[in-house]
Amino acid sequence: MPAPEVRADMVEVPAGPFVMGQDASDGQVGVDVTVDSMPRHEVYLKRFWIDRTEATVADYQRYLAATGAGAFPEHAYGTATPPGDLPIIAVDYAEAAAYCRWRGKRLPTEAEWEKAARGTDGRHFPWGNQWDPDKVAFRDHTRTGPDPVGSHPGNLSPYGALDMAGNAMEWTDSWYDAYPGSTLKRVAFGRMYRVLRGGSWESHPYQVRSANRFAVLPEIGQPSFGVRCVASG
């Protein structure tokens, strides 16, 4: 079990199976359901803990001050001093992983992230199956950036994690590959791209579904890429 100081501001995800992925019955393939998130399949996970919110600007600034690991990604918000309660964005995979290690934690696997977001009943979004634009920071044609973490209390996963749909997209430790039982073939599959989850303030509604996947080269840190850590239980 992680130390109490590591568990602070985290929520517990119990051990057990859950339904990962989507099928054509979950929506229109190519519009709501992406083919790389098919098929649904059962995955068993050990207990773990996940951060209640995305890592914030203030969290990341403390990390940089303590480690001297590098400069704050000013291109994220266009200023060196954005509000501390905004999610840290524009970090690449290595930066996200290093931050989690400093916290005594690690990046989640795809399966851990998805279970923490949707629970065990196969729901489409953290709050349920019905899309609700009032619950999430997404691409609504007026938004120019993410909201402070935890601003949408209705965007709550079954385990109590906030903003797992939209706001900042979150790195996982998993390589982009086909799911068990899939016949899909892509040159991108393998140890080339890492997976991000959750969609962001730049994403369309279907992209913030809990099962949706984003494949990105690890060295890229776009202004929608953030981080949320886990700890083994």
Phi and psi in degrees as GROMACS dihedral restraints (atoms count N, CA, C in turn):
[ dihedral_restraints ]
;  ai    aj    ak    al  type     phi  dphi    fc
    3     4     5     6     1   -64.8    20    10
    4     5     6     7     1   154.3    20    10
    6     7     8     9     1   -62.2    20    10
    7     8     9    10     1   154.1    20    10
    9    10    11    12     1   -54.4    20    10
   10    11    12    13     1   -37.6    20    10
   12    13    14    15     1   -68.6    20    10
   13    14    15    16     1   -27.2    20    10
   15    16    17    18     1   -75.0    20    10
   16    17    18    19     1   -37.7    20    10
   18    19    20    21     1   -74.4    20    10
   19    20    21    22     1   -15.5    20    10
   21    22    23    24     1   -57.6    20    10
   22    23    24    25     1   133.7    20    10
   24    25    26    27     1    65.0    20    10
   25    26    27    28     1    25.7    20    10
   27    28    29    30     1  -119.5    20    10
   28    29    30    31     1   162.6    20    10
   30    31    32    33     1  -122.0    20    10
   31    32    33    34     1   149.5    20    10
   33    34    35    36     1   -87.9    20    10
   34    35    36    37     1   136.0    20    10
   36    37    38    39     1  -114.8    20    10
   37    38    39    40     1   111.7    20    10
   39    40    41    42     1   -66.3    20    10
   40    41    42    43     1   158.8    20    10
   42    43    44    45     1   -65.7    20    10
   43    44    45    46     1   151.6    20    10
   45    46    47    48     1   141.1    20    10
   46    47    48    49     1   177.0    20    10
   48    49    50    51     1   -84.9    20    10
   49    50    51    52     1   159.6    20    10
   51    52    53    54     1  -151.5    20    10
   52    53    54    55     1   165.1    20    10
   54    55    56    57     1   -91.7    20    10
   55    56    57    58     1   118.7    20    10
   57    58    59    60     1  -108.2    20    10
   58    59    60    61     1   142.5    20    10
   60    61    62    63     1    91.1    20    10
   61    62    63    64     1  -173.2    20    10
   63    64    65    66     1  -137.3    20    10
   64    65    66    67     1   164.3    20    10
   66    67    68    69     1  -128.5    20    10
   67    68    69    70     1   170.5    20    10
   69    70    71    72     1   -59.4    20    10
   70    71    72    73     1   -27.0    20    10
   72    73    74    75     1   -68.5    20    10
   73    74    75    76     1   -12.7    20    10
   75    76    77    78     1   -85.0    20    10
   76    77    78    79     1    -3.6    20    10
   78    79    80    81     1   157.9    20    10
   79    80    81    82     1  -170.1    20    10
   81    82    83    84     1   -83.4    20    10
   82    83    84    85     1   118.5    20    10
   84    85    86    87     1   -61.9    20    10
   85    86    87    88     1   131.8    20    10
   87    88    89    90     1    90.4    20    10
   88    89    90    91     1   -12.7    20    10
   90    91    92    93     1  -119.1    20    10
   91    92    93    94     1   -57.3    20    10
   93    94    95    96     1   -97.7    20    10
   94    95    96    97     1   -38.3    20    10
   96    97    98    99     1  -112.7    20    10
   97    98    99   100     1   123.2    20    10
   99   100   101   102     1   -88.8    20    10
  100   101   102   103     1   142.3    20    10
  102   103   104   105     1   -66.2    20    10
  103   104   105   106     1   -26.9    20    10
  105   106   107   108     1   -77.3    20    10
  106   107   108   109     1    -6.9    20    10
  108   109   110   111     1   -99.1    20    10
  109   110   111   112     1     9.6    20    10
  111   112   113   114     1  -106.5    20    10
  112   113   114   115     1   152.1    20    10
  114   115   116   117     1   -93.6    20    10
  115   116   117   118     1   172.0    20    10
  117   118   119   120     1   -61.5    20    10
  118   119   120   121     1   140.8    20    10
  120   121   122   123     1  -155.2    20    10
  121   122   123   124     1   153.3    20    10
  123   124   125   126     1   -89.1    20    10
  124   125   126   127     1   135.7    20    10
  126   127   128   129     1  -129.2    20    10
  127   128   129   130     1   133.7    20    10
  129   130   131   132     1  -100.9    20    10
  130   131   132   133     1   131.6    20    10
  132   133   134   135     1  -126.2    20    10
  133   134   135   136     1   145.6    20    10
  135   136   137   138     1   -72.9    20    10
  136   137   138   139     1   164.4    20    10
  138   139   140   141     1   -61.8    20    10
  139   140   141   142     1   143.0    20    10
  141   142   143   144     1  -150.5    20    10
  142   143   144   145     1   172.9    20    10
  144   145   146   147     1  -121.4    20    10
  145   146   147   148     1   144.6    20    10
  147   148   149   150     1  -133.1    20    10
  148   149   150   151     1   146.2    20    10
  150   151   152   153     1   -56.9    20    10
  151   152   153   154     1   138.5    20    10
  153   154   155   156     1   -64.6    20    10
  154   155   156   157     1   -34.6    20    10
  156   157   158   159     1  -130.4    20    10
  157   158   159   160     1   169.1    20    10
  159   160   161   162     1   -64.4    20    10
  160   161   162   163     1   149.7    20    10
  162   163   164   165     1   -59.6    20    10
  163   164   165   166     1   139.4    20    10
  165   166   167   168     1   -98.5    20    10
  166   167   168   169     1   168.5    20    10
  168   169   170   171     1   -55.6    20    10
  169   170   171   172     1   -45.3    20    10
  171   172   173   174     1   -62.6    20    10
  172   173   174   175     1   -41.2    20    10
  174   175   176   177     1   -57.8    20    10
  175   176   177   178     1   -46.7    20    10
  177   178   179   180     1   -71.0    20    10
  178   179   180   181     1   -34.9    20    10
  180   181   182   183     1   -64.7    20    10
  181   182   183   184     1   -38.4    20    10
  183   184   185   186     1   -63.8    20    10
  184   185   186   187     1   -40.2    20    10
  186   187   188   189     1   -60.9    20    10
  187   188   189   190     1   -47.1    20    10
  189   190   191   192     1   -64.4    20    10
  190   191   192   193     1   -40.6    20    10
  192   193   194   195     1   -65.0    20    10
  193   194   195   196     1   -36.4    20    10
  195   196   197   198     1   -77.7    20    10
  196   197   198   199     1   -29.6    20    10
  198   199   200   201     1  -112.1    20    10
  199   200   201   202     1   -20.8    20    10
  201   202   203   204     1    63.6    20    10
  202   203   204   205     1    28.4    20    10
  204   205   206   207     1   -69.2    20    10
  205   206   207   208     1   -17.2    20    10
  207   208   209   210     1   160.4    20    10
  208   209   210   211     1  -170.2    20    10
  210   211   212   213     1   -94.3    20    10
  211   212   213   214     1   153.5    20    10
  213   214   215   216     1   -63.8    20    10
  214   215   216   217     1   135.6    20    10
  216   217   218   219     1   -72.2    20    10
  217   218   219   220     1    84.1    20    10
  219   220   221   222     1   -61.8    20    10
  220   221   222   223     1   -25.7    20    10
  222   223   224   225     1   -68.2    20    10
  223   224   225   226     1   -11.2    20    10
  225   226   227   228     1   -62.8    20    10
  226   227   228   229     1   -48.5    20    10
  228   229   230   231     1  -121.5    20    10
  229   230   231   232     1    -0.2    20    10
  231   232   233   234     1    78.1    20    10
  232   233   234   235     1    12.4    20    10
  234   235   236   237     1  -152.7    20    10
  235   236   237   238     1   151.9    20    10
  237   238   239   240     1   -79.3    20    10
  238   239   240   241     1   -14.1    20    10
  240   241   242   243     1  -131.6    20    10
  241   242   243   244     1    62.9    20    10
  243   244   245   246     1   -70.3    20    10
  244   245   246   247     1   162.6    20    10
  246   247   248   249     1   -54.8    20    10
  247   248   249   250     1   138.4    20    10
  249   250   251   252     1   -67.4    20    10
  250   251   252   253     1   -18.6    20    10
  252   253   254   255     1   -91.3    20    10
  253   254   255   256     1     2.2    20    10
  255   256   257   258     1   -76.9    20    10
  256   257   258   259     1   153.7    20    10
  258   259   260   261     1   -70.0    20    10
  259   260   261   262     1   142.2    20    10
  261   262   263   264     1   -67.5    20    10
  262   263   264   265     1   133.5    20    10
  264   265   266   267     1  -134.7    20    10
  265   266   267   268     1   173.7    20    10
  267   268   269   270     1    68.1    20    10
  268   269   270   271     1    27.0    20    10
  270   271   272   273     1   -99.4    20    10
  271   272   273   274     1   143.8    20    10
  273   274   275   276     1   -90.3    20    10
  274   275   276   277     1  -178.0    20    10
  276   277   278   279     1   -60.9    20    10
  277   278   279   280     1   -47.5    20    10
  279   280   281   282     1   -63.0    20    10
  280   281   282   283     1   -39.5    20    10
  282   283   284   285     1   -66.3    20    10
  283   284   285   286     1   -41.2    20    10
  285   286   287   288     1   -64.4    20    10
  286   287   288   289     1   -44.2    20    10
  288   289   290   291     1   -65.4    20    10
  289   290   291   292     1   -39.8    20    10
  291   292   293   294     1   -65.4    20    10
  292   293   294   295     1   -40.2    20    10
  294   295   296   297     1   -60.0    20    10
  295   296   297   298     1   -46.4    20    10
  297   298   299   300     1   -62.8    20    10
  298   299   300   301     1   -39.8    20    10
  300   301   302   303     1   -61.8    20    10
  301   302   303   304     1   -40.4    20    10
  303   304   305   306     1   -60.9    20    10
  304   305   306   307     1   -33.2    20    10
  306   307   308   309     1   -80.5    20    10
  307   308   309   310     1     0.4    20    10
  309   310   311   312     1    77.0    20    10
  310   311   312   313     1    23.2    20    10
  312   313   314   315     1  -127.6    20    10
  313   314   315   316     1  -160.8    20    10
  315   316   317   318     1  -155.4    20    10
  316   317   318   319     1   169.7    20    10
  318   319   320   321     1   -75.0    20    10
  319   320   321   322     1   147.3    20    10
  321   322   323   324     1   -74.3    20    10
  322   323   324   325     1   155.1    20    10
  324   325   326   327     1   -74.4    20    10
  325   326   327   328     1   165.4    20    10
  327   328   329   330     1   -55.5    20    10
  328   329   330   331     1   -44.5    20    10
  330   331   332   333     1   -65.2    20    10
  331   332   333   334     1   -42.8    20    10
  333   334   335   336     1   -61.6    20    10
  334   335   336   337     1   -45.0    20    10
  336   337   338   339     1   -60.8    20    10
  337   338   339   340     1   -45.9    20    10
  339   340   341   342     1   -67.1    20    10
  340   341   342   343     1   -40.5    20    10
  342   343   344   345     1   -63.2    20    10
  343   344   345   346     1   -43.4    20    10
  345   346   347   348     1   -61.9    20    10
  346   347   348   349     1   -30.8    20    10
  348   349   350   351     1   -81.4    20    10
  349   350   351   352     1   -38.5    20    10
  351   352   353   354     1  -119.5    20    10
  352   353   354   355     1    -5.5    20    10
  354   355   356   357     1    72.5    20    10
  355   356   357   358     1  -149.5    20    10
  357   358   359   360     1  -111.0    20    10
  358   359   360   361     1     1.2    20    10
  360   361   362   363     1  -101.6    20    10
  361   362   363   364     1     8.2    20    10
  363   364   365   366     1    73.5    20    10
  364   365   366   367     1    20.2    20    10
  366   367   368   369     1   -63.4    20    10
  367   368   369   370     1   156.8    20    10
  369   370   371   372     1   -79.6    20    10
  370   371   372   373     1   -36.1    20    10
  372   373   374   375     1  -125.5    20    10
  373   374   375   376     1   162.9    20    10
  375   376   377   378     1   -54.7    20    10
  376   377   378   379     1   -34.6    20    10
  378   379   380   381     1   -90.6    20    10
  379   380   381   382     1   -11.5    20    10
  381   382   383   384     1   151.4    20    10
  382   383   384   385     1  -158.5    20    10
  384   385   386   387     1   -96.3    20    10
  385   386   387   388     1   -16.4    20    10
  387   388   389   390     1   -95.6    20    10
  388   389   390   391     1   130.1    20    10
  390   391   392   393     1   -63.9    20    10
  391   392   393   394     1   134.4    20    10
  393   394   395   396     1  -138.8    20    10
  394   395   396   397     1   102.7    20    10
  396   397   398   399     1   -64.1    20    10
  397   398   399   400     1   -18.7    20    10
  399   400   401   402     1   -76.9    20    10
  400   401   402   403     1   -11.4    20    10
  402   403   404   405     1   -96.5    20    10
  403   404   405   406     1    -3.8    20    10
  405   406   407   408     1  -147.3    20    10
  406   407   408   409     1   144.4    20    10
  408   409   410   411     1   -86.8    20    10
  409   410   411   412     1   107.1    20    10
  411   412   413   414     1  -138.0    20    10
  412   413   414   415     1  -175.1    20    10
  414   415   416   417     1   -77.8    20    10
  415   416   417   418     1    92.6    20    10
  417   418   419   420     1  -112.0    20    10
  418   419   420   421     1    15.6    20    10
  420   421   422   423     1    74.2    20    10
  421   422   423   424     1     0.3    20    10
  423   424   425   426     1  -120.9    20    10
  424   425   426   427     1   -17.5    20    10
  426   427   428   429     1   -80.1    20    10
  427   428   429   430     1   138.6    20    10
  429   430   431   432     1  -117.3    20    10
  430   431   432   433     1     1.7    20    10
  432   433   434   435     1  -179.5    20    10
  433   434   435   436     1   177.4    20    10
  435   436   437   438     1   -75.1    20    10
  436   437   438   439     1   166.2    20    10
  438   439   440   441     1   -95.4    20    10
  439   440   441   442     1   161.4    20    10
  441   442   443   444     1   -53.0    20    10
  442   443   444   445     1   145.4    20    10
  444   445   446   447     1   -62.0    20    10
  445   446   447   448     1   141.7    20    10
  447   448   449   450     1    77.9    20    10
  448   449   450   451     1    11.1    20    10
  450   451   452   453     1   -71.9    20    10
  451   452   453   454     1   -17.2    20    10
  453   454   455   456     1  -117.8    20    10
  454   455   456   457     1    83.9    20    10
  456   457   458   459     1   -61.3    20    10
  457   458   459   460     1   -21.2    20    10
  459   460   461   462     1   -76.3    20    10
  460   461   462   463     1   -13.9    20    10
  462   463   464   465     1   -87.9    20    10
  463   464   465   466     1    66.9    20    10
  465   466   467   468     1  -120.9    20    10
  466   467   468   469     1   128.3    20    10
  468   469   470   471     1   -77.5    20    10
  469   470   471   472     1   167.4    20    10
  471   472   473   474     1   -58.4    20    10
  472   473   474   475     1   -20.9    20    10
  474   475   476   477     1  -101.5    20    10
  475   476   477   478     1    -2.6    20    10
  477   478   479   480     1   102.1    20    10
  478   479   480   481     1    11.6    20    10
  480   481   482   483     1   -86.0    20    10
  481   482   483   484     1   141.0    20    10
  483   484   485   486     1  -102.9    20    10
  484   485   486   487     1   150.6    20    10
  486   487   488   489     1    60.5    20    10
  487   488   489   490     1    35.2    20    10
  489   490   491   492     1   -82.7    20    10
  490   491   492   493     1    -0.9    20    10
  492   493   494   495     1  -120.2    20    10
  493   494   495   496     1   125.1    20    10
  495   496   497   498     1    76.0    20    10
  496   497   498   499     1  -167.2    20    10
  498   499   500   501     1    69.8    20    10
  499   500   501   502     1   -88.6    20    10
  501   502   503   504     1  -122.2    20    10
  502   503   504   505     1   135.7    20    10
  504   505   506   507     1   -72.2    20    10
  505   506   507   508     1   145.6    20    10
  507   508   509   510     1  -121.0    20    10
  508   509   510   511     1   130.9    20    10
  510   511   512   513     1   -67.0    20    10
  511   512   513   514     1   143.7    20    10
  513   514   515   516     1  -117.8    20    10
  514   515   516   517     1   171.9    20    10
  516   517   518   519     1   -92.9    20    10
  517   518   519   520     1     6.2    20    10
  519   520   521   522     1   -92.9    20    10
  520   521   522   523     1   144.6    20    10
  522   523   524   525     1   -78.3    20    10
  523   524   525   526     1   151.6    20    10
  525   526   527   528     1   -79.1    20    10
  526   527   528   529     1   116.9    20    10
  528   529   530   531     1  -152.9    20    10
  529   530   531   532     1   169.3    20    10
  531   532   533   534     1   -71.6    20    10
  532   533   534   535     1   151.9    20    10
  534   535   536   537     1   -80.3    20    10
  535   536   537   538     1   158.0    20    10
  537   538   539   540     1   -56.6    20    10
  538   539   540   541     1   132.9    20    10
  540   541   542   543     1    89.2    20    10
  541   542   543   544     1    -7.0    20    10
  543   544   545   546     1   -84.4    20    10
  544   545   546   547     1   143.8    20    10
  546   547   548   549     1  -103.8    20    10
  547   548   549   550     1     5.9    20    10
  549   550   551   552     1   -66.5    20    10
  550   551   552   553     1   134.6    20    10
  552   553   554   555     1  -119.2    20    10
  553   554   555   556     1   127.1    20    10
  555   556   557   558     1  -141.5    20    10
  556   557   558   559     1   140.3    20    10
  558   559   560   561     1   -65.1    20    10
  559   560   561   562     1   -21.6    20    10
  561   562   563   564     1   -74.9    20    10
  562   563   564   565     1   -17.3    20    10
  564   565   566   567     1   -67.8    20    10
  565   566   567   568     1   146.3    20    10
  567   568   569   570     1   121.0    20    10
  568   569   570   571     1  -152.6    20    10
  570   571   572   573     1   -99.9    20    10
  571   572   573   574     1    62.0    20    10
  573   574   575   576     1  -124.1    20    10
  574   575   576   577     1   -46.4    20    10
  576   577   578   579     1  -114.9    20    10
  577   578   579   580     1   141.3    20    10
  579   580   581   582     1   -93.0    20    10
  580   581   582   583     1   160.9    20    10
  582   583   584   585     1  -103.4    20    10
  583   584   585   586     1   134.1    20    10
  585   586   587   588     1  -108.9    20    10
  586   587   588   589     1   155.7    20    10
  588   589   590   591     1  -133.8    20    10
  589   590   591   592     1   160.7    20    10
  591   592   593   594     1    94.5    20    10
  592   593   594   595     1   -15.5    20    10
  594   595   596   597     1    68.2    20    10
  595   596   597   598     1  -179.0    20    10
  597   598   599   600     1  -147.4    20    10
  598   599   600   601     1  -173.3    20    10
  600   601   602   603     1   -65.0    20    10
  601   602   603   604     1   -13.3    20    10
  603   604   605   606     1   -96.8    20    10
  604   605   606   607     1    -0.6    20    10
  606   607   608   609     1   -94.8    20    10
  607   608   609   610     1   151.0    20    10
  609   610   611   612     1   -78.2    20    10
  610   611   612   613     1   162.1    20    10
  612   613   614   615     1   -52.1    20    10
  613   614   615   616     1   -43.9    20    10
  615   616   617   618     1   -65.5    20    10
  616   617   618   619     1   -25.9    20    10
  618   619   620   621     1   -75.6    20    10
  619   620   621   622     1   -14.9    20    10
  621   622   623   624     1   -96.6    20    10
  622   623   624   625     1     6.1    20    10
  624   625   626   627     1   -59.4    20    10
  625   626   627   628     1   147.0    20    10
  627   628   629   630     1   -64.2    20    10
  628   629   630   631     1   -25.3    20    10
  630   631   632   633     1   -91.5    20    10
  631   632   633   634     1    -7.0    20    10
  633   634   635   636     1   -72.7    20    10
  634   635   636   637     1   145.0    20    10
  636   637   638   639     1  -121.7    20    10
  637   638   639   640     1   146.2    20    10
  639   640   641   642     1  -127.5    20    10
  640   641   642   643     1   124.0    20    10
  642   643   644   645     1  -101.1    20    10
  643   644   645   646     1   123.8    20    10
  645   646   647   648     1  -140.1    20    10
  646   647   648   649     1   141.5    20    10
  648   649   650   651     1   -61.3    20    10
  649   650   651   652     1   135.6    20    10
  651   652   653   654     1   -59.5    20    10
  652   653   654   655     1   -27.6    20    10
  654   655   656   657     1   -83.5    20    10
  655   656   657   658     1     0.5    20    10
  657   658   659   660     1   -94.6    20    10
  658   659   660   661     1   133.6    20    10
  660   661   662   663     1  -130.3    20    10
  661   662   663   664     1    84.7    20    10
  663   664   665   666     1   -79.5    20    10
  664   665   666   667     1   162.0    20    10
  666   667   668   669     1   -69.1    20    10
  667   668   669   670     1    14.7    20    10
  669   670   671   672     1  -121.2    20    10
  670   671   672   673     1     1.8    20    10
  672   673   674   675     1   -94.0    20    10
  673   674   675   676     1   118.6    20    10
  675   676   677   678     1  -122.5    20    10
  676   677   678   679     1  -158.7    20    10
  678   679   680   681     1  -152.1    20    10
  679   680   681   682     1   143.1    20    10
  681   682   683   684     1  -140.5    20    10
  682   683   684   685     1   132.1    20    10
  684   685   686   687     1  -101.7    20    10
  685   686   687   688     1   161.8    20    10
  687   688   689   690     1  -128.6    20    10
  688   689   690   691     1   165.9    20    10
  690   691   692   693     1  -138.0    20    10
  691   692   693   694     1   139.5    20    10
  693   694   695   696     1   -67.7    20    10
  694   695   696   697     1   146.5    20    10
